[in-house]
Amino acid sequence: MFSRFIIAPVLSISMLVVGMTVAAAQEAPADLILFNTSVWTADEKLPGAEALAIRGSRIVAVGSNDEILELSGPDSRTLDLNGRMVVPGFIDGHTHFENATEWFFEARLMDVNSQELMLERLAEAAQRIPKGMWITGGDWGEIASREARLAGRDDFETFEPLLSAVDAVSPDHPVLFRRHDGDYFANSLALEYLRINKNTPNPGGGSYGRDAATGELNGMLMDRAGQRAFLALPPRNKARILIAARALMKDFSRFGITGIHDMTRVEDISQHLMLRTHAERSNSDLSIFTDLREENALTVRVYALQALDVWADLAAHGISPGSGDDLIQFGALKSFIDGSLMFEPFNDTPNYAGNFTFRVQSPELTRSNFLGADRAGFDMATHQIGDKATALYLDWLEEAIRVNGPRDRRPRLIHMEFPRLSDIRRAGSLGAFADITPMHMLVEVDHLDKKLGASRAEFAFTGRTLIDNGVRINLVSDWPGGFYKIVAKPLDPLTIIYQAVIRRQPGEPLDRAWHPDEGITVEEGLRAYTINPAMASHQEDRVGSIAVGKFADIVVLSDNVLNGAPEKLLETDVMMTIFGGDIIYERDVN
């Protein structure tokens, strides 16, 4: 057992700040005061205010400008926000952080089918990646190739990059890009690192691209030549991961994100598992977060979901329901049922009704683990998409309640994309939360009616219906995107709220909205990024709203997004992010 994973239990907030009021807060001056602002608290007891005061890591007072300014002392920092909006720090309820550290070192190439765009993406990557480190990426030409196949064309060819042009953009980085057909391209520095020059013999089953006139290398690596180059890349060790992780913390702060719910694993457990498939794919190594915490570089509170399959092994590593500290908390287990699993076949594939995901070793084992982990007090957060998968989750949940007895469960249905109305109502009656990723809907809208048929499509990607039937929703990014990297997911909470309200991409015509009557309100979107995920993780007494005694995790927005059209969400900037009372991101607020 590694002591780094043993984390002390959190003290009850109520014991720390019982009955604190503005008057009680006058015992000592505030460290930081925000006033002349529009505070949206997410606290039903005090929905709005003009100002707030922070001492140390906590909010000590919320109220009027006059009340709060009385708490100022000679060393207090007092900020006049000129009417800007203040909201609780955003909590992203579904991320894959270690995947994002891998994407950090890549240029986004799937939609690239021109050298101009490739060079633009490469320049972006070169700006963020330290000099001397590899820039990778794939698969240029992929989307254009797919479109050609769908159009019945088999003559598609994409471009070969010009080595001198790529070298000009990336003189300090070795570059290795993969083309959609599996061939690779390397810039001159990469070829130097790989010890490949014009006199290097071609490997068996592969070849190096050469200029027809001079014989000089042109950067193309065909077949096994490219595969060998890829296998020579440096390993993804902890040192590389932490370089990306520290940079990604700044991205969180820039978007006002002060909390994430991440799918994690304890590496010591994982190294002893014998799995028939890569069931823990996309689960972040928990030590990334503990390492960041130890160097005071962790600037989000992490609710670390563990895999359901290892629930019985967690106690030996100091992990139990509700364990954790101020920065890393535990309590929910992530499991999978399906990629999509339907009661009836898909309309456009009449012989196929979906299936269990490859991560499910067996449905019987998953159900058994579900019941055992529930008995131990863990909450179940389960990936399910199809209507049959959703029904199975709810069946198991009802069985767990019946067998294990009542307690304060916070069940979560992850994605819940194609549910039946009856199961939406059942989820609401069971007090469930649903993690909704609007981007999933937006990439499906052109295919849903054909895929599902009109009756099933009516309740696909619901929003309004979920809320009206008592299901609390968390708006989540599923960042950085799909494992195969075809679609990148936005991280910006304001953009994601807009997508859930308008149900189309920014700039698209109105008729592109998918069932616009299922749109939620902007305020519901804010709740789905603050107090709802706090409640889903049993942390509503410490984060998720602006209230006395809670951690001072706060975001200052350039405008009040509750006033005006939803498009204001896209025009509003994060001006300041405060984490535990410290300003960790700041633009000019004067």
N, C-alpha and C positions, 0 to 999 in steps of 0.2 A: 504494500500500500504506500502511495506517495503522499507525504504530508502536505504537499502544495494544494491538494484538493480538499483538505479538511478546513471547512469554513465555519466560523462561529455563527450561531443563530442570531437573527435580527431581534433587537429589543422592540417591544411594542411602542409605536409612536404615541399611543395614548398615555403611556406612563411618562413620556418625556415632556409632553406639552399639554397636560390636562387643563382645560379651561382657559388657555392663554387668550388674552384680549389685547386691544390697543393699550389700555391702561397698564396691564401687566408688562407689556413690552417696554414701557418707559424705564424699567429697572436699569437699562443700559442703552446707549445710543445704537442706532442701526449702523451696519457697515455700508449698506447700499440702499438707496431709496429711488424708486421710479415713480414719478408723479406727472400730472397733467397728461394722462394717458387714458385710453379706453381699455379697461381690463375685462376680458372674457374669462371667467374663472373656471368654467365647467363644474362649479359647485352650486347645487340647487339652493343651498341655504343663503348664498350671496352671489347671485349670477353675475353682477357687474360691480365695478368700483372705479375710482379715479387714480388710485395710487397703491403702492405696496412697499413694505420694508423687509429687508433681509439682514439677519445677523448670523454670521458663520455660514453654515450650509442650509439654514432653514428660513422659511418665511415666518416672520414674527408678527406681521400686522397687514391687514388689507382693509382699505376704507377710503375716506375722502382725502383730498389733497391736504386740507388743514390738519386733519387728524394725523396723517402719516408724517407730514413735515415736522410735527412736534417731536418726532423721534430722532431728528437729526442732531448730530454732535459735531465737535470740531474736526474729527477724523472721518466723518461720514462722506461717502461719495453720493452726490445728489444729482440725478439726471432728469432734466425736463424733456419729456418725449414729444412735446408739441402735438398732442392728440393722437399719436400713433397707437396701434393696437398691441396689447400684450395678451398672450395666450400661454397655456401650459406647454412645456416642452413636448414635442411630438414623440410618440412611441410607435415604432414600426414593428408590427406584430409578427412579421415573417421575413427573415433574411437568411442568407447563406454566406456568412462572412468569409469563410476560407475560400469558397469559390470566387468571391470578389477579389481576394488577394491574388488569385491566379489571373483573373481578367485584367488586373492592374497593369500587368506587363505585356498586354496584347493591344494591337491595333484592331479596331472593329472593321472586318473586311467582307462579311457575308454579302452585303449589298453593293460591294465595290465591283464595277465593271469598266473602269477607266483609270488610266495612270494618274490623271489629275486628282481624282478622289482618293486614290491610294496614297499619294504623296501628302494630301491634306490630313488623312487619318494618321499617317506616320509622323507628321510634324506634331500633332497633338500628343501622341504617345511619347515622343522624344522630349517634350516639355516636362512631363511628370516623372519619367523614369530616370534614375541616376545614371550619369555617364558611365560607360563601360559595361552596363548590364544589357542583356539580350532583350530585344523587342521581337515578339512572335505574333502570330495571328493567322487566321484562316476563316473561311476558305474563299478567297476572292473568286468572283464569278458564280457563286453558289445559287443565289436567288435568280439571277438572269438565266442560268442553266435550267433551273426548275421551271421557270416560266416558258422557256423554249420547249421543254418536254411536254408540259401541259397543253401547249399549242400544237403538239404533234410534230415538232421539228426535231431532227436528230443531227443537225449540221452546226450546232452551236460551238463557237470558239471564242475564248476571251483573249485578252492581250498578254504579252510578255513584258514585264517591266523593263525600262531602260536602266541599266546598271549605273551609269553616271548620274542620272537624275535621282535615283534612290540614295546614292552615296552623298550627293550634295545636301540632302535633307537630313541624313543620319550619319554624319562623319564620326560621331563619338559613340555610336551604339552598333553592336553587331545585330543584324536583322535576319530572321528566317521566317518567311511567309509560306503558307501552303495554299496551292490552287485547288479549285473544286474537284479536279480529277485526281488529286493525290500527289502531283508533282510539287516541287518546292522552288523557292527563289531565295538566294542569299546575297547580301550586299558584300562589298569588298572586305570590310572588317570581319564579317562572319567567316568568309572564306579564309582569311588569314588565321583566325582563331582555330578553324577546323583543319589547318595545314593543307588546304587544297589550292593548287596552282595549275598553270596550264600544262605542266609536265606530269601531273598526277594521273595515273592510269584510271580508266573507267572501272567501277566495281562490277562484279558479275550481276547481271540483271538490271543494270542501271547505267546512266551516262551523265556527263557534265556538259551543259550547253556551251557552245563555243561560237565565236564570230566566224562566219564562213570564209571570210577573206584573210583574217590574221591568226585565227586559231586561239585567240585570247578568250578567257572565260567570260560568259555574259550573265552569269548568276543563276541560270536555271539548273536545277538538279532533278533529273528525271528518274522515276521509279525508285529502285533501291538506293540510288545516290542520295535522294532526298530523305528516304527513311533512315539511312545511316546518319545523316546530318542531324536529324531530329533526335535520334538516340544519343547523340553526343552532347546535347544540351546539358547545362548544369542541373543538378537535382533541385527539386523544390524543398529546400531545407528551411529550418526555422529562421535563420538569418534573413533569407530572402522574403519569407512570409511577413516578418515583422517590419521590414522596410515598407512593404505595401500597407500593412495594417496601420502603421502610424500615419501614413498619408490619408488613408480612408477615414480615419477619425476626423480629420479636418473636413472631409466632405460631409460627414454627418453634421458637424457643427455649422457648416455653411447653409445647410437646409433646415436647421433648427431641430434636428433629431437628437434627443437626449436619452433615449431608451430604445433597445431592440429586443425582440424575442428571436433567438437564433437557434438553429438546429445543430446540436453539438454532440460530441462523443468524448469519453475518457479514453485516451490512447492506450493506457495500460490494460483496459478491458478489451478494446478492439483488437489488440495484438494477440489475444488468446482465443478469439472467436474462430470457429470453423463454419463458414457460411458457403452455401452453394452458389450464391450470386452476390454482387456488390451491394448488399442491403443497406450499408451505411454511406453510400455515395451522397455527396453534398452535405454531410454533417461536419461541422467545423471542429477541429481539435480544440478542446476546452483550454489547453495550456496557452493558446494564443491570447486569450483574454486574461488569464492569470499572469502571464508574462507582462502584458501591457499594464495590468494593475500594479504589479511590483515595481515598475519603472514610472509610475504615476502618469501614464500616457493613456489610460482608459477613460474616455470622456463620454461614454454612454453607460447607462445601467443595463446590464445584460440579464435577461431571463433566459436561462440556458436549458432548453428542452433536451432531454436525453432520449435514446431509442427505447421503445417499449420492450424489445427483445432482451434487454440487459437489466431489466428492473430489479431482479433479485441480486444483482452484483453491485448495485450502487451504494448500499449502506456501508459496505466495506471501504468505500472511498469517501465517506463523509457526506454523502448526498442522500437526503430524505425529503419528503414533502415539506416545503416551507423553510428548508435550510438555506443558508447563504449569508451574505453580508450586505453592506450598503451598495456594492457595485455588481455583485454576481449573485443571483437568486435561482432556486430550483423549485420544482413542484409539478410540472407537466411532462408527460412523455409523448414523443412523436411516434406515430405508427402509420402504416399505409394499408389501404385496402385495394385500390385500383388505379389503373391509368384511366379507364372508364369501364364500368360494369353496369349493364342495363338489363332491365327485366325483359325487354323486347329488342330484337335486332335493330340496328341503325337503318334508317330509311334508305340511305344511299349504299349500304352494304348489307343486304337482307340476310346474308348467312352469318353475320357477325354481331354479337351483342356485347362486345368488350370482354375484359378478362381481369383477373387479379393482376396486380403489378408484380414484376419479377422480384420485388423486395419482400413479398409475402412468401415465407418458407412453406407455410401451409395455413389455410384459413382456420383450421381447428387449433393450431398452435397460437395463432394471433388471438383468437377468442379466449383461449385459456390464459394467455399472458394478460389480456385485457382485464379479466376477472381478478387475477392474482394481484396485479398492480393496483387496481381499484381498491382491493381489500387492504393494501398497504398504505392507502391514502393519496396516491398519485392521481392527478387529473389526466384525462385522455384527450390528446390533440391529434386527430386522425385525418390523413389525406384521403379524401373520397370525392369523386367527381360524378359518376353515374348514379342514376336513381336507385339501382339495386344496392350499390355500395353505401349510399346514404342510409338506406333502410337497414342494412346490416349493422352499421354503426349504432343506430338508434336501438335496434334489437338488443345488441350487446350492452348498451348503456342501461336499458330498462332491466335487463337480467342482472347486471351488477347492482343496481339499486335494490332489486328484490332479494338478491342473495346476501349482499354485504350490508344492507341497511342504509338508512338516510345519513347524510352528512353534507357539508357545504362543498358540493362539487361545482367546478367551472368547466363543463365539457365544451370542447371546441371542434367544430367541423371545418376542416381546412379545404378551401375552394368551394365545395358545395355548389357545383356548377349546373347540374341537371336534375334537381330534386323534383319529386312529386309534391303537389300542394299539401297532401295529407301529411307528408313527412316534414314539410316546413312547419305546419301546425304542431306536429309532435315535438319537433325540436324546440319550439317556443315554450311548450308546456313543460319541458324538461330543463328550462333555464339555460339553453345552449348559447354559445357564441359562434359566429361564423366569420372566418377569415376570408375576406373578399379581395381579389386582385383584379381591378377593372381592366388592366391590360390584357388579361386572358380573354375577356369578352371582346375587346376591340380587335383582336387578331382573328376572331371566329365569326364576326357578324355576317360576312358574305357567304358563309357555309351552313349556318345553324338550321335554317328552315329545311334545307335539303338533307342535312345530316340527321336531324331529329324528327322532322315532321311538325306540322303546325301545333298540334296539341301539346307535345312535350316541349317544344321551343317556347311556349307561352311562359313557362316558369324557369327557363334557363337564365342564369346570371341575374337573379332577382335582387332587388334592393329594397324598394318600398314594401313589397309583400313580406319580406323577412321581418322588417321592423314592425309592420302592422300586426304580425303574428307573434310578437314577443321575442324574436331572436335578436340579440345584441350583435351588431356587426363591428368588426375591426377592419378598417381599410389597411391593406398591407401591400408591400411592393413585390415580394418574392424576389428581391434584388440579389444578384445582379441580372438574372435572367435564366432561361432554360439551360440545362446541362450541355446541350449540343450547341449552344451559343448562336442559334439562328435569330432569336429575338432577345434584345436587351430590354430590361425593365427600368422605367424611370424610378429615381430615388426620391425626388422632390415631393413632399406630402401635399403641397398646394396643387400641383399638377394632378396628382392621383385623386384628390378630392374633386377637382374639376371633372375628371373623367367619370367619377361616380355620380355626379350631379347631372351632367349633360349627356353622358353615355355615348360619347363620340370623342374622337381625337381633336385637340385644338386645331382650329382652322378648317375642319371638314364641314361640308354642308349639313343643314339641319336634317335632311332625309337620311343621313348616315347614322343617326342616333338609333341605338338598339332599344326598342320598347321604351321611349322616353318617359312614359308614365311610371316606370320603375325607378326613376331618378330620385335620389335623396336630397335633402336640403343641405345648404352649406353648413349650417350649425350641426346637423347630424353628422356631416363629414368631419367636422372638428372633433366632435365627441368620439367618433370612430378612430381618431388618431391620438386621443389623450386619455380620457377617463375610461373608455371601454376596454382598451388593452390593459390598463392598470387593473381593472376589475377582473379581467380574464385571468390574470396572474396573481390574484389575491394581494395586490399591492396598492389598492385604492386608499389605504391609510397613510401612504408615504409619497406617492407620485400621482400624476394624472389630472390634477386640478390645482388651482391656486388657492390655497387655504392655509390658515395659521397652523404651524407645526410640520407641514410637509417640506420635503426637500425643495430648495429654490432652483428648480429646473424650469426655465422660463424662456420664451421667445418673444422678441419685439418685431412686429411686422410694420412695413412702411405704410400700410393703409388698413382700414377696417373692412375686412372681407365680408362682413355680414351686411354691409350697406351697399346696395347696388346690384348689378347683374353678376352672375357667376363668373363672367370673364374677368372680373376684378382679381380673381384668384391667380390668373396668369400674369397680371400686371403688378402683383405685389411681391416685394422682396423681403427676405429675412435681414433685418438690420442688426440684430444682436441675439446671441445665444448665451444664456447663463446656465451653468451646470454646477449644482451644489453651491450656489452663491458666488461662483467665480465666472467672470466674463471670459468666455473661451473663443468667441467670435464677435467681431464688432466692425460695422461699417459706420460711416459718419451719420450720427443721429441728430445733428444740429442743423 
